[in-house]
């Protein structure tokens, strides 16, 4: 996964370096830059690897806008683009994007159906979509039809409800690094299976993101950033409800150092993180619990140049595997 703060020139360059290092895909986060523009940059100087959003926040962008960007990227790249979508947590939706989603699960299901309806319309030259949350009556504004394949659609989630919805409608599931092995096996996989069975679909492939950092302190700092109320169910499932409450209380009271210490002491060893030195062991540990792995670098409190340095260290480690 490319560092989140990169501009288009850097994304283009690092994607090409990733392909040369033997990566099978490059993933784009939606944390600072426009993910579809970065995806275009990453596709420019690559010819084999997939490029996908992991993940683009859905609700600030209409399904038609998302579908148009994904469709054109997939056509331009001859089928190498993957559309990864997520609902995002309430606070980020409202504070960063100025939008809200009262029923994110059903809305995201309808969003994916609307996107797929747009894909069908682009291929056939006409169509419309009428759903419970979205209605698109003229997805094809200028007459014409395209003949390239639809992009694969991945959906992100943490809670069982959103995960089951991903099983219903997605080709892939983007699992958060704030996951444990037991949570993936005992919560995520069964929820995906239920959703897929209810829709008569095959189960989505699981793409698990893993944070790779030079040292444990950097990992603890990054995972403290990811400790939000919506993800505490992962801690509850691990028997760490009391610790989860203490960490969230410390963050609410702006005692970040205390929260980071608790993460380091009580939680970090359970989550999908690994130091750069231990990357081979980390891949062996997490590979049985997912179908694909996305290696990401930390960004909280780390300058862009240092993020790039860490990323290149990950590529070098991959070449040695």
C-alpha positions in Angstrom: 0.0 0.0 0.0 1.5 3.3 -1.1 2.2 5.9 1.6 -0.9 8.0 2.1 0.5 11.5 1.7 2.2 11.0 -1.7 1.5 13.2 -4.7 0.9 11.8 -8.2 4.6 11.9 -9.3 5.7 9.9 -6.2 2.8 7.5 -6.6 3.8 6.9 -10.2 7.4 6.3 -9.3 6.8 4.0 -6.3 4.2 1.9 -8.2 6.8 1.2 -10.8 9.3 0.3 -8.2 6.7 -2.0 -6.6 6.2 -3.9 -9.8 9.9 -4.2 -10.3 10.2 -5.6 -6.8 7.7 -8.4 -7.6 4.5 -7.0 -5.9 1.3 -8.3 -7.3 -0.7 -5.2 -6.5 -0.4 -1.6 -5.3 -3.1 -0.2 -3.1 -4.1 3.4 -2.6 -5.5 4.7 0.7 -8.0 7.6 1.1 -6.3 9.6 3.8 -4.9 12.8 2.3 -4.9 12.8 -1.6 -7.7 11.9 -4.1 -7.4 8.1 -4.4 -8.7 7.9 -8.0 -6.1 10.4 -9.2 -3.3 8.5 -7.3 -4.6 5.3 -8.9 -4.3 6.8 -12.3 -0.7 7.8 -11.5 0.1 4.3 -10.2 -1.2 2.7 -13.4 0.8 5.0 -15.8 4.2 3.3 -15.6 3.1 -0.2 -14.7 2.0 -3.0 -17.0 1.2 -6.1 -14.9 0.3 -5.3 -11.3 -3.2 -4.5 -10.1 -3.9 -1.1 -8.7 -6.8 -0.5 -6.3 -8.2 1.7 -3.7 -7.9 0.2 -0.2 -10.2 1.8 0.4 -12.0 4.9 -1.1 -14.6 6.4 1.2 -17.9 5.9 -0.5 -20.5 8.3 0.8 -18.8 11.7 0.1 -18.8 10.7 -3.6 -22.0 9.7 -5.5 -22.2 6.2 -6.8 -22.3 7.5 -10.4 -19.1 9.5 -9.9 -17.3 6.5 -8.3 -18.5 4.2 -11.0 -17.3 6.5 -13.8 -13.8 6.8 -12.2 -13.5 3.1 -11.6 -14.9 2.2 -15.1 -12.5 4.5 -16.9 -9.5 3.4 -14.8 -10.2 -0.2 -15.6 -10.6 0.4 -19.3 -7.5 2.5 -19.5 -5.4 -0.1 -17.6 -6.9 -3.1 -19.5 -8.6 -4.6 -16.5 -6.0 -3.9 -13.8 -8.0 -1.6 -11.5 -9.8 -2.8 -8.3 -12.5 -0.6 -6.7 -12.2 -0.8 -2.9 -15.0 1.0 -1.0 -15.6 1.7 2.7 -18.2 3.5 4.7 -15.7 5.1 7.2 -16.6 5.9 10.8 -19.2 8.6 11.7 -16.7 11.1 13.1 -14.5 11.1 10.0 -17.5 11.3 7.6 -18.8 14.4 9.4 -15.6 16.1 10.3 -13.5 15.5 7.2 -16.1 15.3 4.5 -19.1 17.1 5.9 -21.6 14.3 5.2 -23.4 11.8 7.3 -24.8 8.2 6.9 -27.5 7.3 9.3 -27.7 3.7 8.1 -24.2 2.9 6.7 -24.6 -0.8 6.2 -27.8 -0.7 4.1 -26.6 2.4 2.3 -23.3 0.8 1.3 -25.1 -2.3 0.0 -27.3 0.0 -2.1 -24.2 2.0 -3.1 -22.5 -1.1 -4.5 -25.6 -2.2 -6.4 -25.8 1.3 -7.9 -22.2 1.3 -8.9 -22.6 -2.1 -10.6 -25.8 -0.9 -12.4 -23.7 2.0 -13.7 -21.1 -0.4 -15.0 -23.8 -2.4 -16.8 -25.2 0.8 -18.3 -21.8 1.9 -19.5 -21.3 -1.5 -21.2 -24.8 -1.6 -22.8 -25.1 2.1 -23.6 -28.3 2.6 -21.5 -29.8 1.8 -18.1 -31.0 3.1 -14.8 -31.0 2.3 -11.1 -33.7 2.5 -8.5 -32.8 1.5 -5.0 -33.8 2.3 -1.5 -31.1 5.0 -1.0 -29.9 5.9 -4.5 -31.7 6.5 -7.8 -29.7 7.1 -11.0 -32.0 7.6 -14.0 -29.5 8.5 -16.7 -26.1 7.1 -16.0 -25.2 7.2 -19.7 -25.4 11.0 -20.5 -23.6 10.9 -23.8 -24.7 8.0 -26.1 -22.2 5.3 -26.5 -21.2 1.9 -25.1 -17.8 0.4 -23.9 -16.7 -3.2 -24.2 -14.2 -3.7 -21.4 -14.8 -5.7 -18.2 -16.2 -4.4 -15.0 -13.7 -3.7 -12.2 -13.7 -6.0 -9.2 -15.4 -4.4 -6.2 -14.0 -4.8 -2.6 -15.8 -3.6 0.5 -14.2 -2.9 3.8 -15.6 -3.6 7.2 -14.9 -4.5 10.8 -18.3 -5.2 12.5 -20.2 -8.4 11.6 -23.1 -6.5 10.0 -21.0 -4.6 7.5 -18.9 -7.8 6.9 -22.0 -9.8 6.1 -23.2 -7.1 3.7 -19.8 -7.3 2.0 -20.4 -11.1 1.6 -23.7 -10.3 -0.2 -22.4 -7.9 -2.7 -18.6 -7.7 -3.0 -15.9 -9.6 -4.9 -13.4 -9.0 -2.1 -13.3 -7.9 1.5 -10.7 -5.4 2.7 -9.9 -6.4 6.3 -8.5 -3.7 8.6 -5.1 -4.1 10.3 -7.0 -3.6 13.5 -7.7 -7.4 13.4 -6.6 -10.4 15.3 -6.2 -13.9 14.0 -9.1 -15.1 16.0 -11.3 -12.2 14.9 -10.6 -13.0 11.3 -11.3 -16.7 11.7 -14.3 -16.6 14.1 -16.1 -13.3 13.1 -15.0 -12.1 9.7 -15.0 -15.4 7.7 -18.4 -16.6 9.1 -20.0 -13.3 8.5 -18.8 -13.3 4.9 -20.0 -16.8 4.4 -23.5 -15.9 5.7 -23.7 -12.9 3.4 -22.5 -14.8 0.4 -24.9 -17.7 1.1 -27.9 -15.4 1.4 -27.1 -13.8 -2.0 -26.1 -17.0 -3.7 -22.6 -15.7 -4.4 -19.1 -17.1 -3.9 -17.4 -15.8 -0.7 -15.3 -12.7 -1.3 -11.5 -13.0 -1.2 -10.1 -11.5 2.0 -7.4 -8.8 1.6 -5.7 -8.1 4.9 -3.7 -4.9 5.5 -0.6 -5.3 7.7 1.3 -2.3 9.1 5.1 -2.7 8.7 7.4 -0.3 10.6 11.0 -0.1 11.6 10.3 -0.5 15.3 7.7 -1.3 17.9 7.2 2.2 19.1 6.2 3.4 15.6 3.7 0.5 15.3 2.2 1.3 18.7 1.8 5.0 17.8 0.0 4.1 14.5 -2.3 1.6 16.1 -3.2 4.1 18.8 -4.5 6.2 16.0 -6.7 3.4 14.8 -8.2 2.7 18.2 -11.7 4.2 17.8 -15.0 3.1 19.4 -16.2 1.4 16.2 -13.2 -1.0 16.4 -13.3 -1.9 20.1 -15.3 -5.0 19.3 -12.0 -6.5 18.2 -10.6 -6.0 21.7 -13.8 -7.3 23.3 -13.6 -10.4 21.2 -10.0 -10.9 22.6 -11.1 -10.6 26.2 -9.7 -7.1 26.4 -12.9 -5.1 27.1 -11.4 -3.5 30.2 -8.2 -2.6 28.4 -10.2 -1.2 25.5 -12.2 1.0 27.8 -9.0 2.3 29.4 -7.4 3.1 26.1 -10.5 4.9 24.7 -10.8 6.9 28.0 -7.2 7.9 27.8 -7.7 9.1 24.2 -10.8 11.0 25.1 -8.9 12.7 27.9 -6.0 13.6 25.6 -3.7 11.3 27.4 -2.3 9.8 24.2 1.0 8.7 25.8 -1.0 6.5 28.3 -3.1 5.1 25.5 0.0 4.3 23.4 1.6 2.6 26.4 -1.5 0.4 26.9 -1.6 -0.5 23.2 2.1 -1.5 23.3 1.7 -3.6 26.5 -1.7 -5.2 26.1 -2.8 -5.2 22.4 -0.1 -4.7 19.8 1.1 -8.3 19.7 -2.5 -9.4 18.7 -2.9 -7.0 15.8 -1.9 -7.2 12.1 1.4 -5.4 12.5 5.1 -6.4 12.1 8.5 -4.8 12.3 10.5 -4.7 9.1 13.1 -7.0 10.6 10.4 -9.6 11.3 8.5 -9.2 8.0 9.1 -12.8 6.7 7.7 -14.2 10.0 4.8 -11.8 9.9 3.8 -12.9 6.4 4.0 -16.5 7.5 1.8 -15.7 10.5 -0.9 -13.8 8.7 -1.1 -15.6 5.3 -3.2 -18.5 6.6 -5.9 -16.0 7.7 -6.4 -14.1 4.4 -6.2 -14.7 0.7 -4.2 -11.5 -0.1 -1.9 -9.3 2.0 -1.4 -5.6 1.6 1.7 -4.2 3.3 1.3 -0.7 4.5 3.6 1.8 6.2 2.7 4.0 9.2 1.8 7.6 8.6 0.9 9.2 11.9 3.5 11.7 12.9 5.9 10.6 10.2 7.1 13.0 7.4 6.4 12.0 3.8 10.1 11.5 3.1 10.4 9.0 6.0 7.3 7.2 4.9 8.8 6.7 1.4 12.1 5.5 3.1 10.1 2.9 5.1 8.2 1.8 2.0 11.4 1.3 0.0 12.6 -0.8 2.9 9.5 -3.0 2.6 10.2 -3.4 -1.1 13.8 -4.4 -0.5 12.6 -7.0 2.1 10.1 -8.3 -0.4 12.8 -8.8 -3.0 14.8 -10.9 -0.5 11.9 -13.3 0.2 
